[in-house]
Amino acid sequence: MIHITDGQNLRLIGGQAIPAGFDNRKPVPVTSTLAGLVLHTGFPVTINDIHTDIRVPLDAPVRSTRLRCYAGFPVRDPDGHIVGVCAVADELARDWLPEQLAGADEGAQACTALVAEHLARESELRQRVFLDTLLDSLDTGVAACDADGRLVLVNRSLRERLELTDVDGTAEEWVARLPATDTTGTPLSPDRTSLLRALRGETVRGAENFLQVQGQRHLFRVNGHPITYGDQQLGAVAVFHDITAARHAERLQQMLSRTKDDYLNLVGHELRTPVAIIDSYLDLLHDSVHDTAPADLVPMIEAARRGSERLRRLITALLDLSALDAGRSPLQMSDIDLSTVVTAAVDHVTERAAKRNITITCHVPPHTPQHADYHRMRQLILALLDNAIAYTPAGGTVTVTLTSTSQADELTVSDTGFGIPAYEQPHVFERFFRGALATELAIPGAGLGLTIARLITERHDGTITVTTNAPQARGTSVHVRLPH
């Protein structure tokens, strides 16, 4: 019988003609065994009769067998440490002969090679289990192949993220099945992937690829490294870092910084201007009140009131935007006639448009039922009309069109104004956005109207878009779609 130590237990790993009771059903405490005597003393132990030898523990498993004599010799590892016992036994009591003991001793020495191989195999297995468990516990995806290009590893994180079931075959076949593209959306050929580039001996750092993760496109940073030992190429490994959330956070941080700057500019200009107007006219009123006729004070009062009204509108817009963003302004939904709302909003701005020689035309059905917040709908339409009037020069036209289908109502506000450059169109609904033309022509506004219009539309599960009119028509059109 050949036993090796396993922590505080002994494990049977081999033998010849082993009787019942000495199979490998479970580990046995070292202190209860005859082999434990060998391990404890570090010397051979010979027992002529198990029933009469007082060294045999009372709970020794050997007492439940028919064995009567025992001779055990220590088995040592290549470093000389005792790692097991090689023993012979018989069912008859006997006095051991020197040549019998010498044979058992030679067997123990021969076991050194067997134990070394066994321990090496177990060590390799433990290391492999440790490595596999470590790699599977990572949230980072890992894939590896050997020198011949055979895929040897795709860890749990990568399998689950990409919903992979088949990870067999060659690395080239595997990467060809990946739904991968570069950052421009161009499908990634296998030879351009980090894993195969690393297999060719190239170290790849920071390659960014899009992969489909549970139906959504995620951005990965993929590093590839050759695996070498000296001058020998052993394989390659690719490490997949999902940076979608991190990149989104970077964009949010950039937007936050830009919003902060825009807000500071707003405070520095849009708030300061009306305050300065009010302050100037109050000074004039103060200096003139004693020797000026009341009729002459009216223009100053009106100018101060206009500055105050501009300031009030700006503060109201800021508070309204904050309430819509934070969800502190719930919609008051009811059945309304959208045609009536549009007509009333057009009537409200017609006089102001006429003062600037701008014509407003309105095309609406007689009745357009919609389930919406009446006041928010009116606010939405007025915001679009105010924006169209502000950016349309004298002599221009603003056209309002409302149509209805079985799925949705569609509102379009078109103008013959200055238009919006293509590079600015993606930003027109961002808060505080002011186009270059608005700044150049000093068109009043805080860049909040279209932002509030977008929030109101989205709160009604609708969509809002902006397009540039055909070259011969000039101007801009804003389209709002509200589902039924």
DRENDO-1510 file (C-alpha; in Angstrom, 1 decimal, always signed):
<recs>
REC; n; res; u; v; w
REC; 1; MET; +0.0; +0.0; +0.0 .
REC; 2; ILE; +1.2; +3.5; -0.9 .
REC; 3; HIS; -0.2; +6.4; +1.2 .
REC; 4; ILE; +0.5; +10.1; +0.8 .
REC; 5; THR; -0.2; +12.9; +3.2 .
REC; 6; ASP; -3.1; +15.2; +2.5 .
REC; 7; GLY; -3.1; +17.9; +5.1 .
REC; 8; GLN; -3.9; +16.2; +8.4 .
REC; 9; ASN; -5.1; +13.1; +6.6 .
REC; 10; LEU; -3.7; +10.1; +4.6 .
REC; 11; ARG; -4.8; +9.2; +1.2 .
REC; 12; LEU; -4.3; +5.8; -0.5 .
REC; 13; ILE; -3.0; +6.2; -4.0 .
REC; 14; GLY; -2.0; +2.7; -5.0 .
REC; 15; GLY; -1.2; -0.8; -3.9 .
REC; 16; GLN; -1.4; -4.5; -4.7 .
REC; 17; ALA; -3.9; -7.1; -3.3 .
REC; 18; ILE; -5.3; -4.5; -0.9 .
REC; 19; PRO; -7.9; -6.1; +1.4 .
REC; 20; ALA; -11.3; -4.7; +2.0 .
REC; 21; GLY; -11.2; -1.7; +4.4 .
REC; 22; PHE; -8.2; -0.2; +2.7 .
REC; 23; ASP; -9.8; +1.2; -0.4 .
REC; 24; ASN; -10.0; +4.9; -1.1 .
REC; 25; ARG; -13.4; +5.6; +0.2 .
REC; 26; LYS; -12.4; +8.6; +2.4 .
REC; 27; PRO; -9.3; +10.2; +3.9 .
REC; 28; VAL; -8.2; +8.8; +7.3 .
REC; 29; PRO; -6.8; +10.9; +10.2 .
REC; 30; VAL; -3.0; +10.4; +10.4 .
REC; 31; THR; -3.1; +9.8; +14.1 .
REC; 32; SER; -5.3; +6.8; +13.8 .
REC; 33; THR; -3.1; +4.9; +11.4 .
REC; 34; LEU; -0.1; +2.7; +11.5 .
REC; 35; ALA; +1.3; +4.9; +8.7 .
REC; 36; GLY; +1.0; +7.8; +11.2 .
REC; 37; LEU; +3.6; +6.0; +13.4 .
REC; 38; VAL; +6.0; +6.1; +10.5 .
REC; 39; LEU; +5.3; +9.8; +9.8 .
REC; 40; HIS; +5.6; +10.7; +13.5 .
REC; 41; THR; +8.9; +9.0; +14.1 .
REC; 42; GLY; +10.4; +9.5; +10.6 .
REC; 43; PHE; +11.7; +5.9; +10.8 .
REC; 44; PRO; +10.4; +2.5; +9.5 .
REC; 45; VAL; +7.9; +0.8; +11.7 .
REC; 46; THR; +7.5; -3.0; +11.8 .
REC; 47; ILE; +4.8; -4.8; +13.7 .
REC; 48; ASN; +4.8; -8.6; +14.0 .
REC; 49; ASP; +1.3; -8.9; +15.5 .
REC; 50; ILE; -1.2; -6.1; +15.4 .
REC; 51; HIS; -3.4; -7.6; +18.1 .
REC; 52; THR; -0.6; -7.6; +20.7 .
REC; 53; ASP; +1.5; -4.6; +19.8 .
REC; 54; ILE; +0.7; -1.7; +22.1 .
REC; 55; ARG; +1.8; +0.9; +19.5 .
REC; 56; VAL; -1.3; +0.2; +17.4 .
REC; 57; PRO; -4.0; +2.9; +18.2 .
REC; 58; LEU; -7.2; +1.5; +19.5 .
REC; 59; ASP; -9.2; +3.3; +16.7 .
REC; 60; ALA; -6.8; +2.2; +14.0 .
REC; 61; PRO; -8.7; +1.2; +10.8 .
REC; 62; VAL; -6.4; -1.8; +10.5 .
REC; 63; ARG; -8.2; -3.4; +13.5 .
REC; 64; SER; -11.3; -3.7; +11.4 .
REC; 65; THR; -9.5; -5.8; +8.8 .
REC; 66; ARG; -7.9; -9.3; +8.9 .
REC; 67; LEU; -4.4; -8.0; +8.7 .
REC; 68; ARG; -2.1; -9.2; +11.5 .
REC; 69; CYS; +1.4; -7.8; +10.7 .
REC; 70; TYR; +2.7; -4.6; +9.1 .
REC; 71; ALA; +6.0; -3.0; +7.9 .
REC; 72; GLY; +6.0; +0.6; +6.8 .
REC; 73; PHE; +8.8; +2.8; +5.4 .
REC; 74; PRO; +8.7; +6.6; +4.8 .
REC; 75; VAL; +8.4; +7.9; +1.3 .
REC; 76; ARG; +10.2; +11.2; +0.7 .
REC; 77; ASP; +9.9; +13.8; -1.9 .
REC; 78; PRO; +12.8; +15.0; -4.0 .
REC; 79; ASP; +13.7; +17.5; -1.2 .
REC; 80; GLY; +13.9; +14.7; +1.4 .
REC; 81; HIS; +10.6; +15.6; +3.2 .
REC; 82; ILE; +8.4; +12.7; +4.3 .
REC; 83; VAL; +5.3; +12.9; +2.1 .
REC; 84; GLY; +3.9; +9.3; +2.5 .
REC; 85; VAL; +4.4; +5.7; +3.5 .
REC; 86; CYS; +5.0; +2.5; +1.6 .
REC; 87; ALA; +3.9; -0.5; +3.6 .
REC; 88; VAL; +3.5; -4.3; +3.3 .
REC; 89; ALA; +1.2; -6.3; +5.4 .
REC; 90; ASP; -0.1; -9.9; +5.8 .
REC; 91; GLU; -3.1; -11.6; +7.3 .
REC; 92; LEU; -0.8; -13.8; +9.4 .
REC; 93; ALA; +1.4; -12.7; +12.3 .
REC; 94; ARG; +5.1; -13.1; +11.5 .
REC; 95; ASP; +8.6; -12.1; +12.4 .
REC; 96; TRP; +9.8; -10.0; +9.5 .
REC; 97; LEU; +13.0; -11.3; +7.8 .
REC; 98; PRO; +15.7; -8.8; +6.9 .
REC; 99; GLU; +15.3; -9.5; +3.2 .
REC; 100; GLN; +11.6; -8.8; +3.4 .
REC; 101; LEU; +12.2; -5.5; +5.1 .
REC; 102; ALA; +14.9; -4.6; +2.6 .
REC; 103; GLY; +12.4; -5.2; -0.2 .
REC; 104; ALA; +9.8; -2.9; +1.4 .
REC; 105; ASP; +12.5; -0.3; +1.9 .
REC; 106; GLU; +13.5; -0.5; -1.8 .
REC; 107; GLY; +9.8; -0.1; -2.7 .
REC; 108; ALA; +9.6; +3.1; -0.6 .
REC; 109; GLN; +12.6; +4.5; -2.3 .
REC; 110; ALA; +11.2; +3.7; -5.7 .
REC; 111; CYS; +7.9; +5.4; -4.7 .
REC; 112; THR; +9.8; +8.7; -4.6 .
REC; 113; ALA; +9.5; +9.0; -8.4 .
REC; 114; LEU; +5.9; +8.0; -8.3 .
REC; 115; VAL; +5.1; +10.5; -5.6 .
REC; 116; ALA; +7.0; +13.3; -7.3 .
REC; 117; GLU; +5.0; +12.7; -10.5 .
REC; 118; HIS; +1.8; +12.5; -8.6 .
REC; 119; LEU; +2.5; +15.7; -6.6 .
REC; 120; ALA; +3.5; +17.5; -9.8 .
REC; 121; ARG; +0.3; +16.5; -11.5 .
REC; 122; GLU; -1.7; +17.6; -8.5 .
REC; 123; SER; +0.2; +20.9; -8.3 .
REC; 124; GLU; -0.5; +21.5; -12.0 .
REC; 125; LEU; -4.2; +20.7; -11.5 .
REC; 126; ARG; -4.4; +23.0; -8.5 .
REC; 127; GLN; -2.7; +25.8; -10.4 .
REC; 128; ARG; -5.0; +25.3; -13.4 .
REC; 129; VAL; -8.1; +25.3; -11.1 .
REC; 130; PHE; -6.8; +28.4; -9.4 .
REC; 131; LEU; -6.1; +30.1; -12.6 .
REC; 132; ASP; -9.4; +29.2; -14.2 .
REC; 133; THR; -11.3; +30.3; -11.1 .
REC; 134; LEU; -9.3; +33.6; -11.0 .
REC; 135; LEU; -10.0; +34.3; -14.7 .
REC; 136; ASP; -13.7; +33.4; -14.4 .
REC; 137; SER; -14.1; +35.7; -11.4 .
REC; 138; LEU; -12.9; +38.7; -13.3 .
REC; 139; ASP; -15.4; +41.2; -14.7 .
REC; 140; THR; -12.8; +41.8; -17.5 .
REC; 141; GLY; -13.1; +39.5; -20.5 .
REC; 142; VAL; -10.1; +37.3; -21.4 .
REC; 143; ALA; -9.5; +35.1; -24.4 .
REC; 144; ALA; -6.4; +33.1; -25.2 .
REC; 145; CYS; -5.1; +30.7; -27.8 .
REC; 146; ASP; -2.0; +28.5; -28.1 .
REC; 147; ALA; +0.9; +28.8; -30.6 .
REC; 148; ASP; -1.0; +26.9; -33.2 .
REC; 149; GLY; -4.0; +29.3; -33.0 .
REC; 150; ARG; -6.3; +26.9; -31.1 .
REC; 151; LEU; -8.6; +28.6; -28.7 .
REC; 152; VAL; -7.8; +27.5; -25.2 .
REC; 153; LEU; -9.7; +30.0; -23.0 .
REC; 154; VAL; -12.7; +32.3; -23.1 .
REC; 155; ASN; -13.5; +33.3; -19.5 .
REC; 156; ARG; -16.9; +33.5; -17.9 .
REC; 157; SER; -17.2; +37.3; -18.2 .
REC; 158; LEU; -16.6; +37.3; -21.9 .
REC; 159; ARG; -18.9; +34.3; -22.6 .
REC; 160; GLU; -21.8; +35.8; -20.6 .
REC; 161; ARG; -21.4; +39.4; -22.0 .
REC; 162; LEU; -21.3; +38.2; -25.6 .
REC; 163; GLU; -23.8; +35.3; -25.0 .
REC; 164; LEU; -21.3; +32.8; -26.4 .
REC; 165; THR; -22.1; +29.1; -26.3 .
REC; 166; ASP; -19.6; +27.8; -28.9 .
REC; 167; VAL; -16.0; +28.6; -28.0 .
REC; 168; ASP; -14.3; +25.7; -29.7 .
REC; 169; GLY; -12.1; +25.6; -32.7 .
REC; 170; THR; -9.4; +28.0; -33.8 .
REC; 171; ALA; -9.0; +31.6; -32.6 .
REC; 172; GLU; -9.5; +32.8; -36.2 .
REC; 173; GLU; -12.8; +31.0; -36.5 .
REC; 174; TRP; -13.9; +32.3; -33.1 .
REC; 175; VAL; -13.1; +36.0; -33.8 .
REC; 176; ALA; -14.7; +35.7; -37.2 .
REC; 177; ARG; -18.0; +35.0; -35.4 .
REC; 178; LEU; -17.8; +38.0; -33.1 .
REC; 179; PRO; -20.1; +40.9; -33.9 .
REC; 180; ALA; -17.2; +43.3; -33.8 .
REC; 181; THR; -16.7; +46.6; -35.6 .
REC; 182; ASP; -14.2; +49.4; -35.3 .
REC; 183; THR; -15.2; +52.9; -34.0 .
REC; 184; THR; -16.4; +53.9; -37.4 .
REC; 185; GLY; -18.8; +51.0; -37.5 .
REC; 186; THR; -16.8; +49.0; -40.1 .
REC; 187; PRO; -16.9; +45.2; -39.5 .
REC; 188; LEU; -13.6; +44.0; -38.0 .
REC; 189; SER; -11.9; +41.3; -40.1 .
REC; 190; PRO; -10.2; +38.5; -38.1 .
REC; 191; ASP; -6.7; +39.6; -38.9 .
REC; 192; ARG; -7.3; +43.0; -37.4 .
REC; 193; THR; -8.5; +41.7; -34.0 .
REC; 194; SER; -6.2; +42.1; -31.1 .
REC; 195; LEU; -6.0; +38.4; -30.4 .
REC; 196; LEU; -4.7; +37.4; -33.9 .
REC; 197; ARG; -2.4; +40.5; -34.0 .
REC; 198; ALA; -0.9; +39.3; -30.7 .
REC; 199; LEU; -0.5; +35.8; -32.1 .
REC; 200; ARG; +1.6; +37.3; -34.9 .
REC; 201; GLY; +3.9; +38.7; -32.2 .
REC; 202; GLU; +2.4; +42.2; -32.0 .
REC; 203; THR; +1.6; +43.9; -28.7 .
REC; 204; VAL; -1.7; +45.8; -29.0 .
REC; 205; ARG; -2.7; +48.4; -26.5 .
REC; 206; GLY; -5.8; +50.5; -26.4 .
REC; 207; ALA; -7.6; +49.2; -29.5 .
REC; 208; GLU; -11.2; +50.3; -29.3 .
REC; 209; ASN; -13.9; +48.0; -30.8 .
REC; 210; PHE; -17.7; +47.9; -30.6 .
REC; 211; LEU; -19.3; +44.6; -29.7 .
REC; 212; GLN; -22.9; +43.6; -29.3 .
REC; 213; VAL; -23.7; +42.9; -25.6 .
REC; 214; GLN; -27.2; +41.6; -24.9 .
REC; 215; GLY; -28.6; +43.4; -27.9 .
REC; 216; GLN; -26.9; +46.7; -27.3 .
REC; 217; ARG; -23.6; +48.1; -28.7 .
REC; 218; HIS; -20.9; +48.4; -26.1 .
REC; 219; LEU; -17.5; +50.0; -26.5 .
REC; 220; PHE; -14.5; +47.8; -25.5 .
REC; 221; ARG; -10.8; +48.6; -25.1 .
REC; 222; VAL; -9.0; +45.5; -26.2 .
REC; 223; ASN; -5.3; +44.8; -25.4 .
REC; 224; GLY; -3.4; +41.9; -27.0 .
REC; 225; HIS; -0.2; +40.3; -25.8 .
REC; 226; PRO; +2.0; +37.5; -27.2 .
REC; 227; ILE; +2.7; +34.8; -24.6 .
REC; 228; THR; +6.4; +33.8; -24.9 .
REC; 229; TYR; +9.0; +31.8; -23.0 .
REC; 230; GLY; +12.4; +32.9; -24.0 .
REC; 231; ASP; +12.4; +33.0; -27.8 .
REC; 232; GLN; +9.5; +30.5; -28.0 .
REC; 233; GLN; +6.0; +31.7; -28.9 .
REC; 234; LEU; +3.5; +29.9; -26.6 .
REC; 235; GLY; +0.3; +31.6; -27.7 .
REC; 236; ALA; -1.5; +34.9; -27.3 .
REC; 237; VAL; -4.0; +36.5; -25.0 .
REC; 238; ALA; -6.6; +39.3; -25.5 .
REC; 239; VAL; -8.1; +41.3; -22.6 .
REC; 240; PHE; -11.5; +43.0; -23.2 .
REC; 241; HIS; -12.3; +46.0; -21.0 .
REC; 242; ASP; -15.9; +47.3; -21.3 .
REC; 243; ILE; -15.5; +51.1; -21.3 .
REC; 244; THR; -19.0; +52.0; -22.3 .
REC; 245; ALA; -20.0; +53.4; -18.9 .
REC; 246; ALA; -16.6; +55.1; -18.5 .
REC; 247; ARG; -16.9; +56.8; -21.9 .
REC; 248; HIS; -20.5; +57.8; -21.1 .
REC; 249; ALA; -19.3; +59.3; -17.8 .
REC; 250; GLU; -16.6; +61.2; -19.7 .
REC; 251; ARG; -19.2; +62.6; -22.0 .
REC; 252; LEU; -21.5; +63.6; -19.2 .
REC; 253; GLN; -18.6; +65.3; -17.4 .
REC; 254; GLN; -17.8; +67.2; -20.6 .
REC; 255; MET; -21.5; +68.2; -20.9 .
REC; 256; LEU; -21.6; +69.2; -17.3 .
REC; 257; SER; -18.5; +71.4; -17.7 .
REC; 258; ARG; -19.9; +72.9; -20.9 .
REC; 259; THR; -23.3; +73.5; -19.2 .
REC; 260; LYS; -21.5; +75.1; -16.2 .
REC; 261; ASP; -19.6; +77.4; -18.6 .
REC; 262; ASP; -22.8; +78.2; -20.5 .
REC; 263; TYR; -24.6; +78.9; -17.3 .
REC; 264; LEU; -21.9; +81.3; -16.1 .
REC; 265; ASN; -22.0; +83.1; -19.5 .
REC; 266; LEU; -25.8; +83.3; -19.1 .
REC; 267; VAL; -25.5; +84.8; -15.7 .
REC; 268; GLY; -22.8; +87.1; -17.0 .
REC; 269; HIS; -24.9; +88.4; -19.9 .
REC; 270; GLU; -28.5; +87.5; -19.9 .
REC; 271; LEU; -29.0; +88.3; -16.2 .
REC; 272; ARG; -26.7; +91.2; -16.1 .
REC; 273; THR; -28.2; +93.1; -19.1 .
REC; 274; PRO; -31.8; +93.5; -17.7 .
REC; 275; VAL; -30.4; +94.2; -14.2 .
REC; 276; ALA; -28.2; +97.0; -15.7 .
REC; 277; ILE; -31.2; +98.4; -17.6 .
REC; 278; ILE; -33.3; +98.5; -14.5 .
REC; 279; ASP; -30.5; +100.0; -12.5 .
REC; 280; SER; -29.8; +102.7; -15.1 .
REC; 281; TYR; -33.4; +103.8; -15.3 .
REC; 282; LEU; -33.9; +103.8; -11.6 .
REC; 283; ASP; -30.9; +106.2; -11.4 .
REC; 284; LEU; -32.5; +108.4; -14.0 .
REC; 285; LEU; -35.8; +108.3; -12.1 .
REC; 286; HIS; -34.0; +109.2; -8.9 .
REC; 287; ASP; -32.2; +112.2; -10.5 .
REC; 288; SER; -35.3; +113.4; -12.4 .
REC; 289; VAL; -38.2; +112.8; -10.0 .
REC; 290; HIS; -38.1; +116.4; -8.4 .
REC; 291; ASP; -38.0; +118.5; -11.5 .
REC; 292; THR; -39.5; +116.3; -14.3 .
REC; 293; ALA; -43.1; +116.2; -15.4 .
REC; 294; PRO; -44.8; +112.8; -14.7 .
REC; 295; ALA; -45.4; +112.2; -18.4 .
REC; 296; ASP; -41.7; +112.4; -19.0 .
REC; 297; LEU; -41.1; +109.7; -16.4 .
REC; 298; VAL; -43.3; +107.1; -18.1 .
REC; 299; PRO; -40.7; +106.0; -20.8 .
REC; 300; MET; -38.2; +105.4; -18.1 .
REC; 301; ILE; -40.7; +103.4; -16.1 .
REC; 302; GLU; -41.6; +101.4; -19.1 .
REC; 303; ALA; -38.0; +100.7; -20.0 .
REC; 304; ALA; -37.3; +99.5; -16.4 .
REC; 305; ARG; -40.5; +97.3; -16.6 .
REC; 306; ARG; -39.2; +95.7; -19.8 .
REC; 307; GLY; -35.9; +94.9; -18.2 .
REC; 308; SER; -37.8; +93.5; -15.2 .
REC; 309; GLU; -40.1; +91.4; -17.5 .
REC; 310; ARG; -37.1; +90.0; -19.4 .
REC; 311; LEU; -35.5; +89.1; -16.1 .
REC; 312; ARG; -38.7; +87.5; -14.8 .
REC; 313; ARG; -39.0; +85.4; -18.0 .
REC; 314; LEU; -35.5; +84.1; -17.7 .
REC; 315; ILE; -35.8; +83.2; -14.1 .
REC; 316; THR; -39.1; +81.5; -14.8 .
REC; 317; ALA; -37.6; +79.5; -17.6 .
REC; 318; LEU; -34.7; +78.4; -15.4 .
REC; 319; LEU; -37.0; +77.2; -12.6 .
REC; 320; ASP; -39.3; +75.5; -15.2 .
REC; 321; LEU; -36.4; +73.7; -16.8 .
REC; 322; SER; -35.2; +72.5; -13.4 .
REC; 323; ALA; -38.7; +71.3; -12.4 .
REC; 324; LEU; -39.1; +69.4; -15.7 .
REC; 325; ASP; -35.7; +67.8; -15.4 .
REC; 326; ALA; -36.2; +66.7; -11.8 .
REC; 327; GLY; -39.7; +65.4; -12.4 .
REC; 328; ARG; -41.2; +67.9; -9.9 .
REC; 329; SER; -43.7; +69.2; -12.4 .
REC; 330; PRO; -46.1; +66.3; -13.1 .
REC; 331; LEU; -48.3; +66.5; -16.2 .
REC; 332; GLN; -52.0; +67.3; -15.8 .
REC; 333; MET; -53.3; +65.1; -18.5 .
REC; 334; SER; -56.8; +65.6; -20.0 .
REC; 335; ASP; -58.6; +65.3; -23.3 .
REC; 336; ILE; -57.9; +68.5; -25.2 .
REC; 337; ASP; -58.4; +69.9; -28.7 .
REC; 338; LEU; -55.0; +70.4; -30.1 .
REC; 339; SER; -56.3; +72.5; -32.9 .
REC; 340; THR; -57.7; +75.0; -30.4 .
REC; 341; VAL; -54.4; +75.1; -28.5 .
REC; 342; VAL; -52.4; +75.8; -31.7 .
REC; 343; THR; -54.8; +78.5; -32.9 .
REC; 344; ALA; -54.8; +80.2; -29.5 .
REC; 345; ALA; -51.0; +80.2; -29.4 .
REC; 346; VAL; -50.8; +81.7; -32.9 .
REC; 347; ASP; -53.3; +84.4; -32.0 .
REC; 348; HIS; -51.2; +85.2; -29.0 .
REC; 349; VAL; -48.0; +86.0; -31.0 .
REC; 350; THR; -49.6; +87.4; -34.2 .
REC; 351; GLU; -49.5; +91.1; -33.0 .
REC; 352; ARG; -45.8; +90.8; -32.0 .
REC; 353; ALA; -45.0; +89.2; -35.3 .
REC; 354; ALA; -46.8; +91.9; -37.2 .
REC; 355; LYS; -44.8; +94.6; -35.4 .
REC; 356; ARG; -41.7; +93.0; -37.0 .
REC; 357; ASN; -43.5; +92.7; -40.4 .
REC; 358; ILE; -43.5; +88.9; -40.1 .
REC; 359; THR; -46.6; +87.0; -41.5 .
REC; 360; ILE; -47.9; +83.9; -39.6 .
REC; 361; THR; -50.0; +81.4; -41.5 .
REC; 362; CYS; -51.8; +78.6; -39.7 .
REC; 363; HIS; -53.2; +75.3; -41.2 .
REC; 364; VAL; -55.0; +73.2; -38.7 .
REC; 365; PRO; -57.9; +70.8; -38.9 .
REC; 366; PRO; -61.2; +71.9; -37.3 .
REC; 367; HIS; -60.8; +69.4; -34.4 .
REC; 368; THR; -57.8; +67.4; -33.3 .
REC; 369; PRO; -58.4; +65.3; -30.1 .
REC; 370; GLN; -55.3; +64.6; -28.0 .
REC; 371; HIS; -54.7; +63.4; -24.5 .
REC; 372; ALA; -52.2; +65.8; -23.1 .
REC; 373; ASP; -51.4; +68.6; -20.6 .
REC; 374; TYR; -53.2; +71.7; -21.9 .
REC; 375; HIS; -50.8; +74.2; -20.4 .
REC; 376; ARG; -47.6; +72.3; -21.3 .
REC; 377; MET; -48.9; +72.0; -24.9 .
REC; 378; ARG; -49.5; +75.7; -25.1 .
REC; 379; GLN; -46.0; +76.3; -23.6 .
REC; 380; LEU; -44.5; +74.0; -26.2 .
REC; 381; ILE; -46.2; +75.7; -29.2 .
REC; 382; LEU; -45.4; +79.2; -27.9 .
REC; 383; ALA; -41.7; +78.2; -27.5 .
REC; 384; LEU; -41.6; +77.1; -31.1 .
REC; 385; LEU; -43.3; +80.2; -32.4 .
REC; 386; ASP; -41.1; +82.5; -30.3 .
REC; 387; ASN; -38.0; +80.8; -31.7 .
REC; 388; ALA; -39.3; +81.1; -35.3 .
REC; 389; ILE; -40.1; +84.8; -34.9 .
REC; 390; ALA; -36.8; +85.6; -33.2 .
REC; 391; TYR; -34.8; +84.1; -36.1 .
REC; 392; THR; -36.9; +85.4; -39.0 .
REC; 393; PRO; -36.0; +88.8; -40.4 .
REC; 394; ALA; -38.6; +91.4; -41.4 .
REC; 395; GLY; -40.7; +90.5; -44.3 .
REC; 396; GLY; -40.4; +86.8; -43.5 .
REC; 397; THR; -43.1; +84.1; -42.9 .
REC; 398; VAL; -43.8; +81.6; -40.2 .
REC; 399; THR; -46.0; +78.7; -41.1 .
REC; 400; VAL; -47.8; +76.4; -38.6 .
REC; 401; THR; -49.2; +73.1; -39.8 .
REC; 402; LEU; -51.0; +70.5; -37.8 .
REC; 403; THR; -51.9; +67.1; -39.3 .
REC; 404; SER; -53.4; +64.0; -37.8 .
REC; 405; THR; -53.2; +60.3; -38.6 .
REC; 406; SER; -54.5; +57.2; -36.8 .
REC; 407; GLN; -51.2; +56.8; -34.9 .
REC; 408; ALA; -50.1; +60.4; -34.1 .
REC; 409; ASP; -50.6; +64.2; -34.4 .
REC; 410; GLU; -47.8; +66.0; -36.2 .
REC; 411; LEU; -47.1; +69.7; -35.7 .
REC; 412; THR; -44.6; +71.6; -37.9 .
REC; 413; VAL; -43.4; +75.1; -37.4 .
REC; 414; SER; -41.5; +76.4; -40.4 .
REC; 415; ASP; -39.9; +79.8; -40.9 .
REC; 416; THR; -38.1; +81.6; -43.7 .
REC; 417; GLY; -35.4; +82.8; -41.3 .
REC; 418; PHE; -31.6; +82.5; -41.3 .
REC; 419; GLY; -31.6; +78.7; -41.0 .
REC; 420; ILE; -29.3; +76.5; -38.8 .
REC; 421; PRO; -25.9; +75.3; -40.1 .
REC; 422; ALA; -25.7; +71.5; -40.3 .
REC; 423; TYR; -22.9; +71.3; -37.7 .
REC; 424; GLU; -25.2; +73.2; -35.2 .
REC; 425; GLN; -28.3; +71.1; -35.7 .
REC; 426; PRO; -27.4; +68.3; -33.3 .
REC; 427; HIS; -27.0; +70.9; -30.5 .
REC; 428; VAL; -30.1; +73.0; -30.9 .
REC; 429; PHE; -32.0; +71.2; -28.1 .
REC; 430; GLU; -29.2; +71.4; -25.6 .
REC; 431; ARG; -29.7; +73.8; -22.8 .
REC; 432; PHE; -28.1; +77.3; -23.1 .
REC; 433; PHE; -27.1; +76.6; -26.7 .
REC; 434; ARG; -26.7; +79.7; -28.7 .
REC; 435; GLY; -25.8; +79.5; -32.4 .
REC; 436; ALA; -23.0; +81.6; -33.8 .
REC; 437; LEU; -25.6; +83.7; -35.8 .
REC; 438; ALA; -27.6; +84.5; -32.6 .
REC; 439; THR; -24.5; +85.8; -31.0 .
REC; 440; GLU; -23.4; +87.7; -34.0 .
REC; 441; LEU; -26.8; +89.4; -34.5 .
REC; 442; ALA; -27.4; +89.8; -30.8 .
REC; 443; ILE; -30.7; +88.0; -31.0 .
REC; 444; PRO; -32.2; +88.0; -27.4 .
REC; 445; GLY; -32.6; +84.7; -25.7 .
REC; 446; ALA; -31.0; +82.3; -23.2 .
REC; 447; GLY; -31.0; +79.1; -25.2 .
REC; 448; LEU; -33.7; +77.5; -23.1 .
REC; 449; GLY; -36.8; +77.6; -25.3 .
REC; 450; LEU; -36.1; +74.5; -27.5 .
REC; 451; THR; -34.7; +72.6; -24.5 .
REC; 452; ILE; -38.0; +73.1; -22.6 .
REC; 453; ALA; -39.9; +72.2; -25.8 .
REC; 454; ARG; -37.9; +68.9; -26.1 .
REC; 455; LEU; -38.6; +68.0; -22.4 .
REC; 456; ILE; -42.3; +68.7; -22.8 .
REC; 457; THR; -42.5; +66.6; -26.0 .
REC; 458; GLU; -40.6; +63.7; -24.4 .
REC; 459; ARG; -42.8; +63.8; -21.3 .
REC; 460; HIS; -45.7; +63.2; -23.7 .
REC; 461; ASP; -43.8; +60.2; -25.2 .
REC; 462; GLY; -43.3; +62.2; -28.4 .
REC; 463; THR; -40.4; +63.2; -30.6 .
REC; 464; ILE; -39.1; +66.5; -31.8 .
REC; 465; THR; -36.7; +67.1; -34.6 .
REC; 466; VAL; -35.3; +70.1; -36.6 .
REC; 467; THR; -34.5; +70.2; -40.3 .
REC; 468; THR; -33.2; +72.9; -42.7 .
REC; 469; ASN; -35.7; +73.8; -45.4 .
REC; 470; ALA; -34.8; +73.3; -49.1 .
REC; 471; PRO; -32.2; +75.8; -50.4 .
REC; 472; GLN; -34.8; +77.7; -52.4 .
REC; 473; ALA; -37.1; +78.1; -49.4 .
REC; 474; ARG; -34.5; +79.0; -46.7 .
REC; 475; GLY; -35.2; +78.8; -43.0 .
REC; 476; THR; -35.8; +76.0; -40.5 .
REC; 477; SER; -38.6; +73.6; -39.7 .
REC; 478; VAL; -39.3; +72.0; -36.3 .
REC; 479; HIS; -41.4; +68.8; -36.3 .
REC; 480; VAL; -43.2; +67.5; -33.2 .
REC; 481; ARG; -44.9; +64.1; -33.3 .
REC; 482; LEU; -47.3; +63.2; -30.5 .
REC; 483; PRO; -48.7; +59.7; -30.4 .
REC; 484; HIS; -52.3; +59.1; -29.6 .
</recs>
